[in-house]
Amino acid sequence: MNVKEVAERLSLNVFSAPEGLDREVAGGYSSDLLSDVMGHAQEGQIWITLQTHKNIMAVASLKDLAAIILVKGFVPDQDTLELSAKEGIPVLGTKMQAFELSGKLYEMLK
């Protein structure tokens, strides 16, 4: 399954980097601690977080994540959008809570 299919099935907003929607999704990781994501997320996963600042793009790029999904209606900062476009890693959004989104993503990918 790719990021575009996930976005469509979960009715996610695409904030940036639509060219990255063809990235394959290997799983998901939910955390708001950058150090936790750096230490434990795996390549190709979708990262679920409420963080909106540009440092999330540095972590996503370092770990070669498929995409980032912002929860609870949060929107990315402008500099986050710029880095997302540069890296080609989509930033998506939803009004869902992280718990609900994680469960839905898990069910789709299992």
N, CA and C atoms as a LAMMPS dump frame, in Angstrom:
ITEM: TIMESTEP
0
ITEM: NUMBER OF ATOMS
330
ITEM: BOX BOUNDS ff ff ff
-5.0000000000000000e+02 5.0000000000000000e+02
-5.0000000000000000e+02 5.0000000000000000e+02
-5.0000000000000000e+02 5.0000000000000000e+02
ITEM: ATOMS id mol type element x y z
1 1 1 N 0.852 -1.168 0
2 1 2 C 0 0 0
3 1 3 C 0.903 1.238 0
4 2 1 N 0.493 2.267 -0.723
5 2 2 C 1.294 3.486 -0.732
6 2 3 C 0.607 4.596 0.069
7 3 1 N 1.311 5.709 0.226
8 3 2 C 0.811 6.816 1.038
9 3 3 C -0.497 7.366 0.458
10 4 1 N -0.597 7.426 -0.851
11 4 2 C -1.821 7.946 -1.475
12 4 3 C -3.032 7.105 -1.094
13 5 1 N -2.889 5.792 -1.108
14 5 2 C -3.987 4.907 -0.739
15 5 3 C -4.378 5.102 0.729
16 6 1 N -3.384 5.255 1.588
17 6 2 C -3.655 5.507 3.007
18 6 3 C -4.409 6.819 3.16
19 7 1 N -3.926 7.858 2.486
20 7 2 C -4.554 9.18 2.581
21 7 3 C -6.001 9.145 2.111
22 8 1 N -6.249 8.455 1.025
23 8 2 C -7.61 8.371 0.491
24 8 3 C -8.528 7.582 1.419
25 9 1 N -8.076 6.446 1.894
26 9 2 C -8.919 5.595 2.735
27 9 3 C -9.215 6.206 4.093
28 10 1 N -8.286 7.043 4.59
29 10 2 C -8.484 7.679 5.894
30 10 3 C -8.936 9.131 5.782
31 11 1 N -9.211 9.581 4.562
32 11 2 C -9.657 10.959 4.305
33 11 3 C -8.717 11.989 4.932
34 12 1 N -7.422 11.822 4.676
35 12 2 C -6.412 12.712 5.232
36 12 3 C -6.213 13.934 4.339
37 13 1 N -5.889 15.054 4.949
38 13 2 C -5.507 16.256 4.207
39 13 3 C -4.055 16.105 3.787
40 14 1 N -3.745 16.486 2.556
41 14 2 C -2.362 16.493 2.086
42 14 3 C -1.874 17.931 2.164
43 15 1 N -0.975 18.205 3.121
44 15 2 C -0.458 19.554 3.299
45 15 3 C 0.687 19.862 2.345
46 16 1 N 1.483 18.852 2.013
47 16 2 C 2.679 19.119 1.214
48 16 3 C 3.214 17.854 0.564
49 17 1 N 4.119 18.065 -0.395
50 17 2 C 4.853 16.999 -1.086
51 17 3 C 3.965 15.931 -1.713
52 18 1 N 2.993 16.348 -2.537
53 18 2 C 2.153 15.336 -3.185
54 18 3 C 2.95 14.379 -4.076
55 19 1 N 4.128 14.798 -4.502
56 19 2 C 4.957 13.909 -5.324
57 19 3 C 5.44 12.696 -4.532
58 20 1 N 5.366 12.75 -3.209
59 20 2 C 5.787 11.628 -2.384
60 20 3 C 4.673 10.663 -2.043
61 21 1 N 3.486 10.899 -2.573
62 21 2 C 2.35 10.032 -2.246
63 21 3 C 2.495 8.619 -2.782
64 22 1 N 3.426 8.406 -3.697
65 22 2 C 3.639 7.065 -4.234
66 22 3 C 4.59 6.234 -3.375
67 23 1 N 5.095 6.808 -2.29
68 23 2 C 5.999 6.074 -1.391
69 23 3 C 5.259 4.875 -0.786
70 24 1 N 5.947 3.752 -0.726
71 24 2 C 5.367 2.549 -0.133
72 24 3 C 5.394 2.643 1.391
73 25 1 N 4.348 2.138 2.01
74 25 2 C 4.21 2.187 3.466
75 25 3 C 4.521 0.815 4.045
76 26 1 N 5.522 0.779 4.939
77 26 2 C 5.943 -0.475 5.555
78 26 3 C 5.317 -0.694 6.927
79 27 1 N 4.653 0.338 7.464
80 27 2 C 4.06 0.239 8.791
81 27 3 C 3.85 1.617 9.362
82 28 1 N 3.624 1.689 10.645
83 28 2 C 3.388 2.976 11.278
84 28 3 C 4.123 3.087 12.599
85 29 1 N 4.339 4.324 13.013
86 29 2 C 4.977 4.583 14.303
87 29 3 C 4.329 5.815 14.895
88 30 1 N 3.919 5.73 16.147
89 30 2 C 3.235 6.838 16.806
90 30 3 C 4.039 7.292 18.016
91 31 1 N 4.494 8.545 17.968
92 31 2 C 5.248 9.115 19.079
93 31 3 C 5.367 10.614 18.872
94 32 1 N 5.461 11.344 19.978
95 32 2 C 5.677 12.783 19.915
96 32 3 C 7.09 13.163 20.346
97 33 1 N 7.89 12.182 20.709
98 33 2 C 9.267 12.438 21.106
99 33 3 C 10.202 12.175 19.933
100 34 1 N 10.899 13.203 19.494
101 34 2 C 11.789 13.066 18.347
102 34 3 C 12.855 12.002 18.597
103 35 1 N 13.421 11.98 19.796
104 35 2 C 14.468 11.007 20.102
105 35 3 C 13.93 9.576 20.044
106 36 1 N 12.684 9.373 20.435
107 36 2 C 12.065 8.056 20.364
108 36 3 C 11.923 7.618 18.91
109 37 1 N 11.461 8.525 18.069
110 37 2 C 11.293 8.21 16.644
111 37 3 C 12.654 7.921 16.008
112 38 1 N 13.66 8.738 16.344
113 38 2 C 15.006 8.503 15.797
114 38 3 C 15.536 7.142 16.207
115 39 1 N 15.223 6.711 17.414
116 39 2 C 15.75 5.45 17.908
117 39 3 C 14.971 4.214 17.507
118 40 1 N 13.692 4.375 17.142
119 40 2 C 12.867 3.18 16.974
120 40 3 C 12.049 3.097 15.687
121 41 1 N 11.76 4.197 15.045
122 41 2 C 10.989 4.127 13.791
123 41 3 C 11.838 3.453 12.715
124 42 1 N 11.148 2.803 11.794
125 42 2 C 11.825 2.068 10.731
126 42 3 C 11.542 2.693 9.365
127 43 1 N 12.472 2.516 8.471
128 43 2 C 12.334 3.017 7.106
129 43 3 C 10.985 2.608 6.512
130 44 1 N 10.337 3.551 5.85
131 44 2 C 9.083 3.271 5.168
132 44 3 C 7.842 3.378 6.033
133 45 1 N 8.009 3.633 7.322
134 45 2 C 6.844 3.767 8.185
135 45 3 C 6.224 5.158 8.059
136 46 1 N 4.946 5.237 8.418
137 46 2 C 4.265 6.522 8.547
138 46 3 C 4.344 6.918 10.011
139 47 1 N 4.761 8.14 10.26
140 47 2 C 4.907 8.656 11.613
141 47 3 C 3.667 9.443 11.993
142 48 1 N 3.032 9.078 13.09
143 48 2 C 1.855 9.765 13.626
144 48 3 C 2.302 10.626 14.802
145 49 1 N 2.023 11.934 14.736
146 49 2 C 2.476 12.851 15.777
147 49 3 C 1.604 14.098 15.824
148 50 1 N 1.773 14.878 16.893
149 50 2 C 1.143 16.196 16.956
150 50 3 C 2.177 17.311 16.806
151 51 1 N 3.446 16.938 16.657
152 51 2 C 4.505 17.935 16.453
153 51 3 C 4.368 18.574 15.067
154 52 1 N 4.576 19.875 14.985
155 52 2 C 4.376 20.582 13.715
156 52 3 C 5.614 21.337 13.235
157 53 1 N 6.659 21.398 14.036
158 53 2 C 7.837 22.213 13.711
159 53 3 C 8.77 21.499 12.73
160 54 1 N 9.714 22.262 12.194
161 54 2 C 10.57 21.756 11.118
162 54 3 C 11.449 20.569 11.519
163 55 1 N 11.702 20.379 12.793
164 55 2 C 12.557 19.271 13.209
165 55 3 C 11.954 17.906 12.891
166 56 1 N 10.637 17.845 12.72
167 56 2 C 10.037 16.555 12.35
168 56 3 C 10.508 16.124 10.963
169 57 1 N 10.783 17.106 10.103
170 57 2 C 11.253 16.762 8.76
171 57 3 C 12.677 16.223 8.804
172 58 1 N 13.492 16.758 9.69
173 58 2 C 14.855 16.251 9.822
174 58 3 C 14.835 14.786 10.259
175 59 1 N 13.965 14.46 11.206
176 59 2 C 13.857 13.086 11.684
177 59 3 C 13.284 12.182 10.589
178 60 1 N 12.248 12.64 9.91
179 60 2 C 11.626 11.846 8.844
180 60 3 C 12.623 11.555 7.724
181 61 1 N 13.43 12.533 7.39
182 61 2 C 14.443 12.355 6.351
183 61 3 C 15.533 11.395 6.818
184 62 1 N 16 11.57 8.046
185 62 2 C 17.038 10.706 8.616
186 62 3 C 16.602 9.238 8.605
187 63 1 N 15.354 8.993 8.957
188 63 2 C 14.833 7.622 9.05
189 63 3 C 14.204 7.133 7.748
190 64 1 N 14.165 7.982 6.723
191 64 2 C 13.543 7.672 5.431
192 64 3 C 12.106 7.167 5.622
193 65 1 N 11.329 7.953 6.359
194 65 2 C 9.933 7.608 6.607
195 65 3 C 9.091 7.897 5.372
196 66 1 N 7.984 7.188 5.243
197 66 2 C 7.117 7.348 4.074
198 66 3 C 6.327 8.648 4.131
199 67 1 N 5.901 9.059 5.319
200 67 2 C 5.086 10.266 5.485
201 67 3 C 4.942 10.569 6.966
202 68 1 N 4.42 11.749 7.242
203 68 2 C 4.076 12.161 8.598
204 68 3 C 2.591 12.505 8.606
205 69 1 N 1.871 12.048 9.616
206 69 2 C 0.473 12.429 9.788
207 69 3 C 0.342 13.214 11.084
208 70 1 N -0.158 14.429 10.969
209 70 2 C -0.433 15.271 12.131
210 70 3 C -1.861 15.017 12.588
211 71 1 N -2.05 14.847 13.883
212 71 2 C -3.356 14.516 14.443
213 71 3 C -4.012 15.731 15.1
214 72 1 N -5.262 15.539 15.539
215 72 2 C -6.021 16.514 16.331
216 72 3 C -6.202 17.87 15.633
217 73 1 N -6.156 17.876 14.307
218 73 2 C -6.36 19.113 13.571
219 73 3 C -5.156 20.035 13.529
220 74 1 N -4.014 19.573 13.998
221 74 2 C -2.801 20.389 13.948
222 74 3 C -2.374 20.606 12.503
223 75 1 N -1.777 21.756 12.231
224 75 2 C -1.272 22.072 10.893
225 75 3 C 0.231 22.349 10.984
226 76 1 N 0.967 22 9.939
227 76 2 C 2.416 22.171 9.98
228 76 3 C 2.822 23.637 9.877
229 77 1 N 3.949 23.963 10.505
230 77 2 C 4.537 25.292 10.376
231 77 3 C 4.987 25.498 8.924
232 78 1 N 5.117 26.747 8.516
233 78 2 C 5.521 27.064 7.14
234 78 3 C 6.884 26.468 6.799
235 79 1 N 7.841 26.565 7.713
236 79 2 C 9.166 26.016 7.412
237 79 3 C 9.134 24.487 7.334
238 80 1 N 8.196 23.863 8.006
239 80 2 C 8.004 22.41 7.897
240 80 3 C 7.518 22.061 6.493
241 81 1 N 6.585 22.852 5.98
242 81 2 C 6.071 22.631 4.624
243 81 3 C 7.18 22.772 3.591
244 82 1 N 8.027 23.761 3.772
245 82 2 C 9.129 23.99 2.83
246 82 3 C 10.097 22.815 2.831
247 83 1 N 10.445 22.318 4.006
248 83 2 C 11.343 21.168 4.085
249 83 3 C 10.685 19.897 3.552
250 84 1 N 9.401 19.76 3.786
251 84 2 C 8.662 18.616 3.27
252 84 3 C 8.737 18.582 1.748
253 85 1 N 8.52 19.724 1.13
254 85 2 C 8.593 19.81 -0.329
255 85 3 C 10.004 19.491 -0.821
256 86 1 N 10.996 19.992 -0.125
257 86 2 C 12.393 19.753 -0.503
258 86 3 C 12.75 18.278 -0.393
259 87 1 N 12.299 17.621 0.676
260 87 2 C 12.62 16.218 0.915
261 87 3 C 11.704 15.257 0.156
262 88 1 N 10.535 15.732 -0.279
263 88 2 C 9.583 14.864 -0.96
264 88 3 C 8.87 13.904 -0.028
265 89 1 N 8.832 14.26 1.26
266 89 2 C 8.143 13.431 2.261
267 89 3 C 6.836 14.13 2.621
268 90 1 N 5.701 13.527 2.283
269 90 2 C 4.41 14.186 2.527
270 90 3 C 4.101 14.392 4.006
271 91 1 N 3.5 15.535 4.285
272 91 2 C 2.916 15.805 5.595
273 91 3 C 1.408 15.815 5.391
274 92 1 N 0.727 14.964 6.129
275 92 2 C -0.715 14.793 6.025
276 92 3 C -1.349 15.214 7.341
277 93 1 N -2.663 15.358 7.353
278 93 2 C -3.32 15.756 8.584
279 93 3 C -4.7 15.16 8.735
280 94 1 N -5.142 15.103 9.995
281 94 2 C -6.464 14.6 10.34
282 94 3 C -6.932 15.25 11.633
283 95 1 N -8.226 15.223 11.862
284 95 2 C -8.78 15.691 13.127
285 95 3 C -8.843 14.564 14.163
286 96 1 N -8.571 13.337 13.716
287 96 2 C -8.603 12.188 14.628
288 96 3 C -7.527 12.314 15.709
289 97 1 N -7.779 11.668 16.839
290 97 2 C -6.785 11.512 17.891
291 97 3 C -5.759 10.466 17.443
292 98 1 N -4.568 10.505 17.99
293 98 2 C -3.514 9.556 17.627
294 98 3 C -3.951 8.107 17.868
295 99 1 N -4.645 7.856 18.969
296 99 2 C -5.093 6.502 19.296
297 99 3 C -6.004 5.942 18.209
298 100 1 N -6.993 6.749 17.806
299 100 2 C -7.939 6.31 16.782
300 100 3 C -7.242 6.089 15.446
301 101 1 N -6.417 7.043 15.048
302 101 2 C -5.703 6.936 13.774
303 101 3 C -4.774 5.731 13.771
304 102 1 N -4.059 5.514 14.853
305 102 2 C -3.145 4.374 14.933
306 102 3 C -3.891 3.059 14.736
307 103 1 N -5.057 2.933 15.368
308 103 2 C -5.848 1.717 15.221
309 103 3 C -6.311 1.497 13.79
310 104 1 N -6.78 2.564 13.16
311 104 2 C -7.249 2.449 11.775
312 104 3 C -6.106 2.106 10.828
313 105 1 N -4.957 2.763 11.025
314 105 2 C -3.805 2.468 10.169
315 105 3 C -3.328 1.039 10.374
316 106 1 N -3.296 0.595 11.604
317 106 2 C -2.901 -0.777 11.905
318 106 3 C -3.816 -1.771 11.168
319 107 1 N -5.11 -1.567 11.257
320 107 2 C -6.058 -2.469 10.606
321 107 3 C -5.873 -2.488 9.092
322 108 1 N -5.547 -1.357 8.514
323 108 2 C -5.34 -1.294 7.064
324 108 3 C -4.078 -2.042 6.633
325 109 1 N -3.05 -1.99 7.458
326 109 2 C -1.752 -2.513 7.064
327 109 3 C -1.457 -3.944 7.49
328 110 1 N -2.286 -4.484 8.388
329 110 2 C -1.961 -5.835 8.902
330 110 3 C -2.231 -6.913 7.892
